[in-house]
Structures are given as C-alpha cells and as structure tokens.
Amino acid sequence: MADRFEDLRVLVAVVSAGGFAAGAERLGVAKSAVSRRIRELEDRLGVRLFDRTTRRIQLTQAGREFHDRAVELLARLDEAEEAASSASGQLKGCIRIAAPFSVAAHCLAPAVGRFLERHPGVSLSIDTDDRMVDLVRDGFDLAIRIGQLPDSSLVARRLVTIRHACVASPALLERFGAPQTPQDLSRFPGVVYSNRDEGSYWRFADDVVPTVTSRLDFADGVSVREAAIAGIGVAMLPTFITHDAIRRGVLSIVLATHMRPPIAMYALHPSMRNQTVRTRALIDFLVDEFGGEPFWDRDLFDFVPSSIPNVDT
C-alpha cells in the first residue's frame, strides 16, 4: 500500500512540475527512477497515463481522471495524518505555496521564519514562478495573488493592502525633470513588467493611462526595480518592492498625488473541506502579520522629493 501511495505522489509531482526531470528534481530522486515508476504504474493499470513527445508530456484522458483521484486521495491521507498528529497539539507536514517571486522575497521571506519557529513540525515549499497555477492539479495548498481575482471555485482571503507608486532614479529626474501630470511621462523612457499589459501597468488615478515609450521589460518586478535604479527608465511598482530603495534614496516617488487606488493581496486556497489545519494556521498568521499598515508602507511617503526641477513645458 505504501508503494501505491508513492506511485500517486510521483504521478502528481510529474504533473505539477511539468515533466519527468522536473518532477524527479522536486522529489529528490533520479529521473530514471521516476520514469520507471510511471511505466510500472501504467503497466499495472493497463492504460497509458501520458502522451509523450520529444518536447513535452501531456496527460491522456485516463491519466487526467486518475490524476484527479490521486490528488484527492493524497489530500485525504494528508488530512488523516495531520488529524492524528495534531491531537498531540503540534502541527506537522509541508505546506506548498505558489507566489510571485517578488512577493515571496519581500513579503513572505521576512515573515515566515516566525511561523516556523511557532510550528517546528511544519515545513514550507514556496514556488516563485509568476505564472498562474491550478492549485488542485499542481498540488499546492495555497497561492498568493495580487489584484483582481478571476471567478473560480477557490476561496480567497484578504491579507493586506497593496499600493503602487511610479518611481525613477534621481539621475533620471535630473535629466528629464519631475513630471507634474501622468501625461508628462511621454517624455520619459520606461521599464515594464511583461506579465501585465502596458495599459493596466501605467494606469494612474481616474484611469489615466499615459503613453510611455518602454524599450525594456522583465517578467519579475525585482528586475524592473533594479533597471529603474540604474536610471534606464521610470517604472510603476508595488511599494513592497521599492520601499527600501526609496528609503535609501536610490529611487524617488513621482506623481504621488496621482496614485491609482490601492488593491489587495489575497491567499487563495481550495474549499474549506480540503484545507489542512496547518494551511489554515499559516493564513491566519499572515493576516495577523500584515494587519493594519504593512511595514513597507510606514512613513514611506515622507520620502516624496520636493526639490526636483519640474518638466520644462
């Protein structure tokens, strides 16, 4: 029976990681061991679970159905083990989290150490790919997301307010002057976050969207920030990414009176029926940790410069 559950874990790891090699890496075993176990599983079931090509693998219809049941069985096993261990008053097990890289680096990493100190039997595995994931299919316990949420069967819990600010390096502002309205940004080069369209990226209050010439884009906000610090262009970023650079004076907030309305960060998880006690404890912890004004926004707008020359119009 233990081997059969291990078969399920291997299958789910291959699907959630997107391939045999990535699944083997996630499990900490050789790719050949994963391939052999999947082949033996297919032989035992008498069906092909994957369509394999030289470039990718894809579940067959039988594979999708078996995978969905495997995810459910593993979740139930996890719940049973957790219920037994929590009777002793201690939480145990791994929580798998999907979060954008910048959120993991600037929001989760500074906080989760305190959670792990409280619960020494718990471990965290954080996937920092900015792509949207299917929590159930990919085997995640929760995902951290910012902004408008798509309709889904997932449950969302609000964690914290997220503000965006338009930022530029002092050198860039010396060169172009301080913009007084969003439209003044048409004279500036820009650096953008490629996972958002430029219309939503450059949006200011009252849905004003200036025309900004952007010649550089990145798939993560941290790289956008570093390019802005280097003076390559202005950028629009969440303050949790830029607060330290602003306090150090290597970035300046511009157009502070034109900021778009704040949005929110959410923890998304499957239905309460499938939520483990340890996952619920982590979400409760994050709500308390980020409650009120988050640490990255405290007094941040005291750093808005007042002595930069205006744009010459």
Secondary structure by P-SEA (a helix, b strand, c coil): caaaaaaaaaaaaaaaaccaaaaaaaacccaaaaaaaaaaaaaaacccccccccccccccaaaaaaaaaaaaaaaaaaaaaaaaaacccccbbbbbbbbccccccccccccaaaaaaacccbbbbbbccccccccccccccbbbbccccccccbbbbbcbbbbbbbbbcaaaaaacccccccccccccccccccccccccccccccccccccccccccccaaaaaaaaaaccbbbbbcccccaaaaaacccccccccccccccbbbbbbcccccccaaaaaaaaaaaaaaccccccccccccccccccccccc
